[in-house]
């Protein structure tokens, strides 16, 4: 069977975020989940029925939609998306990072063929990032940038996640800020990564550093220490301004010739009422606007960069 509908696949916390947005957009959609516990929680919050049994059961019982948003657990992202593509779904917004390796993401890209698959790096759609993007354009582009990939092991270690996800935490989590940095400043062409340390659940590395030049001619550097305090951050230099995203939801600016740092006032109503970036990202996807989208081919190449940054190869 085939149809023209929309499925939200998943019933966890990210699915709840998408559901809130689609309800606000007054979009009709079916929710497809797998387990009873998360489905019950989803139904209690939203009042919507979740069709349990996963994609495998849904494709037998429902018309296959043209469009899907995949928001399952990280370790199930690639396999779930491949299953949807194999049934004929032609447009998919796939939650980040889309898979736990470049190989997994590559398998999704291969299964996609001519289908449209975008990775849901919602930080590209923060209102603070839109303001930064406008400033970059006004100033003639990025000259250099630096970012931080520090995580909080004390916060993540106790969480009941699949071990496969914890082992690839740089991809599952840190890639969020890395994607944003390279989206704004360009993809690395001549660069060098370094790693050291390790944690019981992430033995390859716990400290990260690197530097290089991007395809846009910008120099960059990055650092992260999962055994010390810190937070994600991104600082972008133009010939006129220093744009500071720390936290990423806020934009501060230092102008050339001054040390004063000012906070940029933005209309962040959507980022306050919904999970930041999700409303604009979902609306763009549903309206066919891929201006700031992370398409699967771009992401497959980026995954190779992330794996090098993390010391996975």
N, C-alpha and C positions, 0 to 999 in steps of 0.2 A: 504494500500500500504506500502511497505517497500523498503529501499534502502541502499546505502553504503555511503551517502554523509555526509556533515557537515553543521550544522546550527549554526549561531551566533544569539542568541535570546536576543534582546534588541537593542536600537539605541541611548542610552545616552552616557555620557562621557566615561564610562568603555568600552562600546561596541566599541567606536572609538579607544581606546587603543588596544583592541584585533584585530580590523580590520587592523590597521597599521602593527601589527606584522605578521598577516596571509598573508597580501599582500607581506611583505618582504620575507616570507617563500614560497611564490608562491603556496598557498593552495587555492583550489576551495571551496567556501562556499556560502550559502544563508543567507541573513539577514532577520530576522523575527522581526518586531516591532509591537507596538500596536497603538500609537497615531500619528496623522499627523505631529504635530509640531516637535517632536524629530526626526521623520523620515525625514522630510524636511531638518533639520539641518545636519543629518547624510549624506544624499545624496549630500548636497552642499559641504561637506568637502571631502568625499571619491569618489564621482561619481558613487557609487554603489546604485542599487535599493533596497529599503526596502519594503518587503511584509508586509503591515499593516493588522491589525485585530487580531494580537496575535497568539499564538500557536493553539488555537481552530480552527481558519480559515485555518492556514497553513497546518494542518494535513489533512484537507479535500481536499486541492488543490495540495499538493506536496507529493512526495514519502517521507515517514518518514525516517529520516537518522539514521545511527548507532550511530552517535556522535553529541554532542551539547555542546556549551559553553553558559552558562546562565549568562547574565549580565544585568538583569532588575533591577528595583528599589528594595531596600532592603525589603520592605513590600510585594513584589510579588515573591520573590525568591523561597520560599518553594512551593507555589501553582503552579507556572510555572513548576518547576522541577518535581513535582508529575505528572502533566499532560503529560509531555514528557515521563516519565517512563511508564506511563499507556498505551502509544501508542507504546511502544516497543523500545525506544531509549536505547542503552545498555552501552554507555560511556558518562559521563557528567562531565564537569568542571564547578563547581557551584561557582559563586561569593560569597565571604565572606559577612556576616557570615552564609549564607545558610538558615537563618530563624531568627525570633525575639524571640525565646524561645527554650529551650531544647526539649519541646514537638513538636514544628514545625519541628526541625531538625530530631527528632525521627520519625516523620511521613514520611519524605523523605527517611530515612534509611529503614523503613518498606516497602515503595513502591519500593525501589531499588531491594530488593531481591538479586539476583546474579549479578545485573548490577553494573558497576563500577562508583562510584561517588566520586569525590575529591573536596575539598573546596579550593578555589583559594587564599590562603594566600601567596601572591607573595613575601612578605619580606623574606620568606625562600630561595628565589632564588636571592636575591641581591648578587652582586659580593662581597660586603663587608662581607656578611654572609658566603659565600663560603670560603673566606680567614680566617674568624674566625673559621669556622668548621675545616679547615685544621690545624690551630694552636692548637685547642683543642685536635685533634687526636694525633698530635706530642707530646703533653705534658702529655698524659695519661688520659685525661678527665677533666670534670668540677668539681671543688671542692666546689664552691659557686657562687652565682650570685645575682644581685640586678637590679631592673628595675623601671621605672617611667611611670605612666599612666595618666599624666596630659593632659587635653584637654583645648581648648580655647573657652569657652562659648561665648565670645564676637565675635568670628568668626563663630560659628555654630548656635547661636540662631536665627539670622535673616534669615537663609537659609530656603527656602520653602520646607520643608520635611513633610512627613506624620507624624501626631502626634504619631502614633504607633512606628515610627522609633525613634523619639526624646525621647520618654519615655524609650527606650532601647538603649540609645546611647553608653553605655559601651559595649554592644554586637556588635552594628553596627560599632563602631569605635575603642574603646580601645582594643578590643580583638585582633586587628592586632599585637600589640606589645606583648601582653600576650602570644599569640600562639607562637611567635618567641622565647620568653624567655623559655617557657616550652619545645619547640621543641629541643632547644640546651641543656638545663639543666636538663630535666626530668620532669615528671608529679608529682604534689604534692601528698604525701601520708599522712604525719602527718603535719598538718598546721592549721593556724587560721587567718581568715580575720576580719577586723574591718571597719566600715563605719560610717560617720557622715555627717551632713549638708544636703543640698538639694537645688535645683534650681526650679524656677516656671515650667519648662518643664521637669525636672528630679528630682522628689520630693524624691525619695528613698535615694539619696546620692549625695554628691559632693566632699567628701574627702575619701580617700581609703588608707588602710595600711594592711599589712599582713606579715607573715613569716612562715617558715616551712622547711621541708625536702622532697626531691623528691625521686622517685623510683630508681634514679641513685646514691643516697647517698649524693647529693649536698644540702647544706643549701641555703636558699634564703630569700629575703625580697623584698617588693615593697611598693611604695608610689605614691599617686597622689592627687592633689588639684585643682579641676576645678574652684575654686574661687581665684586662685593665678597664677602668671606667671610660666612658665615651658615648657617642651617639652618631648616627648617620649625619652627614653634612656634605654640602657641595658649595664651593666658592668658584665663581666664574669671573674672569677678567675680560673686559673689553678695553678699547683705547680711551674710554671715558669713564667707565664705572667698574666697581667691584660689586658683584651681585652675590649676596650671602643667603643661602637656603639652609638654615640650621635653627630649628627643625625645618624639614622640607616644606611644611605647610605654610611657612612664613617667609617673606622676602624682605631683606634689609639691603640697603645700598650705601656704598661709600663712593663719593665722586672724586674724580681726579683733582688733586690740589687741596684736598681736605681730608682730615682724619675723622670727621663726624660721620657716624653711622645712623641712618634714618630708616624707619620702618615704612614700607610702602603700603598704603591703604588700598585694599582690594575688596571687591564685592564677593565675599566668600559664603554667601547664604547657602548655596547648594552644598558646599563642603562642610558646613556646620550642621545642616539638616540630614545629610546622608554621609556614608563613609566617603572620605575625601576622594575626589576624582571619579568615583563610580558613576555618578549621574551623567556627567559630560561624556565619559567613555561609553556608557551604554547607549545614550542617545545618539552619539556619533555612529556607533556600530549599527544600530537599528535603522538609521537614516542613510547608510551607505557611504559615510564620510570617513575615509581612511587617512586623512591629512596627517595626523599624529600617531597613527596606529603602528604597532610593532608586528609586521607581517611575518609569517612562519619562516620564510627564506632568510630574512634578516636575522631572526632569532636563532636559527640553526647555526649560522656563522658566529653569532655572538656567544653561543654556548661553548664553542671552542676556546674563546677568549676567557670566559668565566672559569672554565676548568683549569686553564693555565694559571690564572690568578690564585685559585684555591690550592694549587699543588696536586690536583687529581691526576695529572699525567706528567 
